[in-house]
Amino acid sequence: MSHTDALRKRFESAFMPNYGVPPVAIARGEGSVVWDADGRPYLDLIGGIAVSSLGHGHPALVEAVSRQVATLAHTSNLFLHEPEVLLAERLVGLLRAPARVFLANSGTEANEAALKLAIKYGKSRGRSYFVAAEMGFHGRTLGALSLTGKPAIRDQFGPFPIDVRFVPYGDADALKNAVTDDCAAVFLEPTQGEAGVVPPPDGYFRAAREICSAAGALLIADEIQSAIGRTGHWFAHQADGVLPDVVTLAKGLGGGMPIGACIGIGEAGTIFDKGDHGSTFGGNPVSCAAALAVLGTIERDGLLEHVTTVGRRLAEGIAAVDHPLLAGVRGRGLWLAAVLTAGRSAQVQAAAQEAGFLVNALQPDAVRLAPPLVITTSEVESFLDALPGILEAANE
Ligand SMILES: *Cc1c(COP(=O)(O)O)cnc(C)c1O
């Protein structure tokens, strides 16, 4: 039996069945390539779900994390440390607006902070409900799950103690009708990630900003998947020229180290008072050092421009493939979905794996690509060269 199959068997007996048994046991990585437990290489086109922004084993990340863990690994929130201060200042600078930061350990925790902040905002103003989008994804803990518009992962754990009203994503009129003077906040992804990398129509996010401002509701942008260079911008909302009231971050921020952030812009930065929220591990020095290395490398190496260029090549290359199983491509930067004409994404993922590429069967008809931001043009070309054969194998 291969090492991979042996590990899969042991995984199956040791773990709860919530993930099923993943197909590949990854042993190590370098750049945009990972090797499985049997030494077989794969080009990593999913990057740990848009997390491994600098790829694997990036010297800047290794150096920052190693140095920090040897210097100081943990303080708790009873004490402060310089890496967290530097990171908060850096994030505020990138937002280009006065803001205050709360650091958490994951995406769902960043959204829990945003939700508590919005509840407090609403209570002081007699605003009692929230609006979120159908098929949106905000996390698995109960608060974030109550905002999540995917019935398959939400319904069996309801009812929830929070009044959330769902609107079709991308429909500005529906949003306008849903947001009244009683609405505390609107939670939206700038592009829906888990729903299939679905961008809204042009102008939707700007309309959401106007609707929220007119009604006095907070606009909360869940940028957990979309920010930190993924779309070729620090934040996806910057491409729309709008400023939300709250932004949540996680995934790519730590380059693989767990970290989340909830950022309140302007007055939203001072809604929490002393004692209102907290986290023992949030703002952990090692994760902060990792995030600083990610932000520093993106800036130093011009990765925003690189993402735009190489992402365009990837999207154009996919669009140019003429195959009956391929309907097209959507998304921006290095955050794309190859859209299929039939529900065969699982077969595409398996055929890609067989050909040495890791991709993600996100929806039955959508295959997600979210590679490291450092992926090279020649690596992208190698995938484009293999794509027709992968589609052919998946169509059999
Ligand atoms: C992944 C994701 C989350 C949840 O993040 P976790 O770190 O898995 O808790 C929330 N919102 C969006 C948009 C995401 O993509």
The ligand as a MOL file (V3000), in Angstrom:
LIG
                    3D

  0  0  0     0  0            999 V3000
M  V30 BEGIN CTAB
M  V30 COUNTS 15 15 0 0 0
M  V30 BEGIN ATOM
M  V30 1 C -13.0310 30.8070 4.4970 0
M  V30 2 C -14.0270 31.9010 4.7130 0
M  V30 3 C -14.5520 32.1620 5.9840 0
M  V30 4 C -14.2430 31.2970 7.1820 0
M  V30 5 O -12.8830 31.2740 7.5060 0
M  V30 6 P -12.3080 30.1240 8.4860 0
M  V30 7 O -10.8910 30.5540 8.7240 0
M  V30 8 O -12.4480 28.8320 7.7690 0
M  V30 9 O -13.1260 30.1720 9.7280 0
M  V30 10 C -15.4260 33.2280 6.1160 0
M  V30 11 N -15.7510 33.9990 5.0640 0
M  V30 12 C -15.2500 33.7880 3.8360 0
M  V30 13 C -15.6360 34.7000 2.7130 0
M  V30 14 C -14.3870 32.7200 3.6130 0
M  V30 15 O -13.9290 32.4830 2.3790 0
M  V30 END ATOM
M  V30 BEGIN BOND
M  V30 1 1 1 2
M  V30 2 1 2 3
M  V30 3 2 2 14
M  V30 4 1 3 4
M  V30 5 2 3 10
M  V30 6 1 4 5
M  V30 7 1 5 6
M  V30 8 2 6 7
M  V30 9 1 6 8
M  V30 10 1 6 9
M  V30 11 1 10 11
M  V30 12 2 11 12
M  V30 13 1 12 13
M  V30 14 1 12 14
M  V30 15 1 14 15
M  V30 END BOND
M  V30 END CTAB
M  END
